[in-house]
Amino acid sequence: MKSIFLVIVILVLIPNTLNSFEQESPELNKIPSWIKNNAGWWANGSIDDLTFVHGIQYLIKEDIMIISYTDQNSRIETNEIPSWIKNNAGWWATNKIKDDEFITSIKWLIENDIIKIERFEPVTKINLGYDLTGHKVIFQDSKYFEKYSYQEDFNGEGFGFIWYSAKPEMNSLYSELAPNEKTVMIVPIFTSSAYWEPGFYNFYRGECTECFTTPIRYELPLTFHSSHGGVQILSILGYDYITDIEVDKKPEILKQYDKVIVLHNEYVTKKEFDAITSHPKVVYLYPNALYAEINVDYDKKTITLVKGHGYPESDISNGFNWKNDNTHPYEFDTDCNEWEFYNVDNGIMLNCYPENAIAQNIEMLKKIKEY
């Protein structure tokens, strides 16, 4: 367990801090239901301290809880979170205290170095579409999540992007599907960049001789080819995320997680490939992952194709010669009518491309959680 610090004066100071908040902050509306459930489970001993702290880390990383860190020298070290904090968590989970009262108390503890929370390295923010404005077009075929697009995306042939958000009436289901261990998904920023044009696919089609180097498209939304729907659905359920960039820069970051979810991470660096394939518990949710090797130039903000996908020789398919490559025939099964996970040496793999199916397939989401 990470070090926890306790200062005796908190029993006096925290109530005064709470009284300064007359109403809940708007940001508190963004608290995922799984975190409140975790608080209740932690209070009654169903989950351990580390799992509870992970939920707090999530709030900080997503800017739901804004922390102003201070340096404190006077502190008493202890290995357990004080019991009165657990009492507060239980009261919060049962709606006996308001969101802002509980969150403000946790903020005070962190800011005064009483609870020591690991400070995340900056995470590349991804465009999930939550801040888009415009005229929504709601789709009626989604039972478990609100599914919509924007008229601005309509191109006469179909919608360019499908967005998902939570349905309040489904909160109990979301709680059942929320992660029960420290799990992270790897958002495929490199693959998204490879598919945006001009890019690698112009090169493959012979339209551009220099397009095997392309910009990293930080600012553009994910697409069907880069797990746009899967990222949204798993985010709604409370799954944490990092991107290819974090894994490439700091491969050991995956060791912090009990379980790793690989999406359509088709284009990865050698360091990322090694970090994923050496992790003991991986859910390979999309086929065609870990297919082509790239290099990254962070100064120029570009990725360059190194090997794979018929490059530099036409007979090269998987750039890592990976024995578990499941591109064919599974990549092109987007219906997932006969889906199943099968075992590989460090995890499980899905036998279809779940981008269209994942929002409707509760059993698939349960399997991801339970594995």
C-alpha positions in Angstrom: 0.0 0.0 0.0 1.3 3.5 -0.8 2.3 5.5 2.2 -0.6 7.2 4.0 0.1 10.2 6.2 -2.1 11.3 9.1 -2.0 14.6 10.9 -4.1 14.9 14.1 -5.4 18.4 13.4 -7.5 17.2 10.5 -10.4 16.4 12.8 -10.7 20.1 13.6 -9.8 21.6 10.3 -11.8 19.5 7.8 -15.3 20.5 9.1 -14.3 24.2 8.7 -13.1 23.5 5.2 -16.4 21.8 4.3 -18.5 24.7 5.5 -16.9 26.9 2.9 -18.7 25.0 0.1 -22.3 26.1 0.0 -23.3 24.0 -3.0 -21.9 21.2 -5.1 -19.4 22.1 -7.8 -20.6 21.5 -11.3 -17.6 19.2 -11.9 -18.9 16.8 -9.3 -21.7 15.8 -11.8 -19.0 14.0 -13.7 -18.1 11.5 -10.9 -18.6 8.0 -12.3 -21.0 5.9 -10.4 -18.4 3.1 -10.0 -16.3 5.4 -7.7 -19.2 6.0 -5.3 -19.9 2.2 -5.4 -16.2 1.6 -4.6 -16.4 4.0 -1.6 -19.3 1.9 -0.2 -17.5 -1.4 -0.8 -14.3 0.0 0.7 -16.2 1.2 3.8 -17.6 -2.3 4.4 -14.3 -4.0 3.7 -15.2 -5.6 0.4 -12.3 -4.0 -1.4 -8.9 -2.9 -0.2 -7.3 0.5 0.3 -5.4 0.4 -3.0 -8.6 -0.1 -5.0 -10.2 2.8 -3.3 -7.1 5.0 -3.8 -7.2 4.1 -7.5 -10.6 5.7 -7.8 -9.3 8.9 -6.2 -6.4 8.8 -8.7 -8.9 8.6 -11.5 -10.8 11.7 -10.3 -7.5 13.6 -10.2 -6.3 12.5 -13.6 -9.6 13.3 -15.3 -9.6 16.8 -13.7 -12.8 16.1 -11.8 -10.9 16.7 -8.5 -8.4 19.5 -8.9 -5.5 19.2 -6.5 -3.1 22.0 -5.4 -0.2 20.1 -3.9 1.7 21.7 -1.0 4.8 20.6 0.8 4.2 19.6 4.4 7.0 18.7 6.8 4.9 17.9 10.0 3.3 14.6 9.5 3.0 11.2 11.2 3.4 8.2 9.0 0.9 5.3 9.2 0.2 2.3 7.0 -3.6 2.5 7.2 -6.2 5.1 6.2 -7.9 6.4 9.3 -11.2 4.7 10.1 -13.2 7.9 10.2 -12.4 8.4 6.5 -14.0 5.0 5.9 -17.0 6.1 7.8 -17.3 9.2 5.6 -17.0 7.0 2.5 -19.9 4.8 3.8 -22.0 7.8 4.5 -21.3 9.2 1.0 -22.1 5.9 -0.7 -25.5 5.8 1.1 -26.2 9.5 0.3 -26.0 10.6 4.0 -23.5 13.3 3.0 -23.2 15.2 -0.2 -20.7 14.7 -3.0 -19.0 18.0 -2.3 -18.6 17.2 1.4 -16.9 13.9 0.8 -14.7 15.0 -2.2 -13.7 18.2 -0.4 -12.5 16.2 2.6 -10.5 14.0 0.4 -9.0 17.0 -1.5 -8.0 18.5 1.9 -6.3 15.3 2.9 -4.3 15.1 -0.3 -3.4 18.7 -0.6 -2.0 18.6 3.0 -0.1 15.4 2.3 -2.1 13.4 4.8 -3.2 10.9 2.2 -0.3 10.5 -0.2 -1.6 9.9 -3.7 0.8 9.0 -6.5 1.0 11.9 -9.0 0.3 10.8 -12.5 2.6 11.8 -15.3 0.8 14.0 -17.8 -1.5 11.9 -19.9 -2.3 12.8 -23.5 -5.9 13.9 -23.6 -8.0 12.2 -26.2 -10.9 13.6 -28.1 -14.0 11.7 -27.1 -16.4 14.2 -28.4 -17.9 15.2 -25.0 -17.3 18.9 -25.7 -18.7 19.0 -29.2 -21.5 21.5 -29.8 -24.2 21.3 -32.4 -27.5 19.6 -33.2 -27.6 16.1 -31.9 -29.2 13.3 -33.9 -30.2 10.6 -31.5 -30.1 6.9 -32.6 -32.9 4.7 -31.2 -31.1 1.4 -31.6 -29.0 1.6 -28.4 -30.5 0.1 -25.3 -27.7 0.6 -22.8 -26.1 3.9 -23.8 -27.2 7.1 -25.5 -26.0 6.9 -29.1 -25.9 10.0 -31.2 -24.1 12.0 -33.9 -24.2 15.6 -35.0 -25.8 17.1 -38.1 -22.5 18.8 -38.9 -21.0 15.4 -39.4 -23.6 14.3 -41.9 -22.1 13.9 -45.3 -25.1 12.6 -47.3 -24.0 9.0 -47.0 -23.9 8.5 -43.3 -22.6 10.0 -40.1 -18.9 10.5 -39.8 -18.7 9.9 -36.0 -20.9 8.0 -33.5 -20.8 9.3 -30.0 -21.9 7.6 -26.8 -22.9 8.9 -23.4 -24.4 7.4 -20.2 -28.1 6.8 -19.7 -28.8 7.7 -16.0 -31.4 4.9 -15.8 -28.5 2.4 -16.6 -26.3 3.5 -13.6 -26.9 0.2 -11.8 -25.8 -1.8 -14.8 -22.7 0.4 -15.3 -21.8 -0.3 -11.7 -22.0 -4.0 -12.3 -19.8 -3.7 -15.4 -17.2 -1.3 -13.7 -13.7 -2.6 -13.3 -13.1 -4.5 -10.0 -9.3 -4.5 -10.3 -6.7 -2.0 -11.4 -7.2 -2.1 -15.2 -6.1 0.2 -18.0 -6.9 0.4 -21.7 -4.3 1.7 -24.2 -5.8 4.3 -26.5 -4.3 3.8 -30.0 -3.2 7.3 -30.8 -0.5 6.0 -33.2 -3.0 3.9 -35.1 -5.4 6.9 -35.3 -2.6 9.0 -36.8 -1.7 6.3 -39.3 -5.3 6.2 -40.7 -5.9 9.9 -41.0 -5.0 11.1 -44.5 -2.6 12.0 -45.9 -0.8 9.2 -44.1 0.2 5.5 -44.3 -2.8 4.4 -46.4 -2.0 6.9 -49.2 1.5 5.3 -49.2 0.0 1.8 -49.4 -2.2 2.8 -52.3 0.8 4.3 -54.2 -0.6 7.8 -54.0 2.3 9.2 -52.0 5.9 8.0 -51.9 6.8 9.8 -48.7 3.7 9.1 -46.6 5.3 6.4 -44.5 6.0 9.3 -42.1 3.0 11.1 -40.9 2.1 13.6 -38.1 0.9 12.4 -34.7 -2.7 13.6 -34.8 -3.2 14.5 -31.1 -6.1 16.8 -31.9 -8.3 14.7 -34.1 -10.9 12.3 -32.8 -10.5 8.6 -32.9 -12.3 6.7 -35.7 -13.8 3.3 -36.4 -10.2 2.1 -37.2 -8.8 3.3 -33.8 -11.5 1.9 -31.4 -13.6 5.1 -31.1 -16.6 3.3 -29.8 -14.8 0.9 -27.6 -12.9 3.7 -25.9 -16.1 5.6 -25.2 -18.0 2.6 -23.8 -15.2 1.5 -21.5 -14.7 5.1 -20.4 -18.3 5.4 -19.4 -18.0 2.2 -17.3 -15.0 3.8 -15.5 -12.0 2.1 -17.1 -8.8 4.1 -16.8 -6.8 4.9 -19.9 -3.3 5.8 -21.1 -2.2 6.2 -24.7 0.5 4.7 -26.8 2.6 7.7 -26.1 2.7 7.0 -22.3 3.5 3.4 -22.9 6.3 4.2 -25.4 7.9 6.8 -23.2 7.5 4.8 -20.0 6.9 1.1 -20.7 7.1 0.2 -17.0 3.8 2.1 -16.5 1.9 -1.1 -17.4 3.4 -2.8 -14.3 1.2 -0.6 -12.2 -1.9 -2.4 -13.5 -3.3 -5.8 -12.8 -4.9 -6.0 -16.2 -4.3 -4.3 -19.6 -6.8 -3.9 -22.4 -5.4 -3.6 -25.9 -7.7 -2.0 -28.4 -7.0 -1.7 -32.2 -3.4 -0.8 -31.4 -2.3 -1.8 -34.9 0.8 0.5 -35.1 3.1 0.4 -32.1 6.8 0.9 -31.2 9.0 -2.0 -30.2 9.1 -0.7 -26.6 5.3 -0.7 -26.5 5.1 -4.2 -28.1 7.5 -5.6 -25.5 5.7 -4.0 -22.6 2.3 -5.4 -23.7 3.5 -8.9 -24.6 5.4 -9.2 -21.3 2.5 -8.2 -19.2 0.9 -11.3 -17.5 -2.8 -10.4 -18.0 -3.9 -8.8 -21.2 -7.3 -8.6 -22.9 -6.7 -8.3 -26.7 -10.1 -6.8 -27.4 -9.5 -6.0 -31.1 -7.9 -8.3 -33.7 -5.0 -6.9 -35.9 -3.3 -5.4 -32.8 0.5 -5.2 -32.6 0.7 -5.5 -36.4 3.3 -3.0 -37.6 6.3 -1.5 -36.0 6.8 2.3 -36.0 9.4 4.8 -34.7 8.3 8.1 -33.1 10.1 11.5 -33.3 8.6 13.5 -30.5 10.5 16.6 -31.5 8.9 16.6 -35.0 5.7 15.0 -33.6 5.7 12.3 -36.3 5.5 8.5 -36.6 7.4 6.5 -39.2 6.6 3.1 -40.5 9.5 0.7 -39.9 8.2 -2.8 -40.7 4.9 -4.6 -41.4 1.8 -4.3 -43.5 3.8 -5.2 -46.6 6.7 -2.8 -45.9 9.6 -2.7 -46.6 9.0 -6.0 -48.4 5.7 -7.0 -49.8 5.8 -10.5 -48.1 6.1 -9.0 -44.6 2.7 -9.0 -42.8 3.2 -8.7 -39.0 6.2 -6.5 -38.4 7.1 -8.2 -35.2 6.6 -11.7 -36.5 4.2 -12.1 -33.6 3.0 -15.7 -33.1 -0.4 -14.5 -31.7 -1.3 -12.2 -34.6 -5.0 -12.8 -35.3 -5.6 -10.3 -38.1 -7.0 -12.9 -40.5 -9.8 -13.7 -40.6 -11.0 -12.0 -37.5 -10.4 -8.3 -38.4 -13.2 -8.3 -40.9 -15.9 -9.8 -38.8 -17.6 -6.7 -37.5 -20.9 -8.4 -36.6 -19.4 -10.5 -33.8 -22.4 -12.8 -34.0 -20.3 -15.8 -32.9 -17.9 -13.9 -30.7 -15.7 -15.6 -28.1 -12.5 -15.0 -26.3 -9.8 -17.6 -26.6 -6.6 -18.1 -24.5 -3.1 -17.0 -25.5 0.1 -17.1 -23.5 -0.4 -13.9 -21.6 -4.2 -13.3 -21.8 -7.3 -13.7 -24.0 -8.1 -12.6 -27.5 -11.4 -11.8 -29.2 -12.2 -13.5 -32.5 -14.0 -10.5 -34.1 -13.8 -6.7 -34.4 -16.1 -5.4 -31.7 -16.4 -1.7 -32.6 -20.1 -2.0 -33.7 -21.1 -4.6 -31.2 -19.5 -3.6 -27.9 -22.2 -1.1 -26.9 -24.9 -3.7 -27.2 -23.1 -6.8 -25.9 -23.4 -6.8 -22.1 -22.0 -10.4 -21.9 -18.8 -9.2 -23.7 -18.4 -6.4 -21.3 -18.9 -8.8 -18.4 -16.2 -11.0 -19.8 -13.8 -8.1 -20.0 -14.4 -7.3 -16.4 -14.4 -10.9 -15.1 -11.2 -12.1 -16.8 
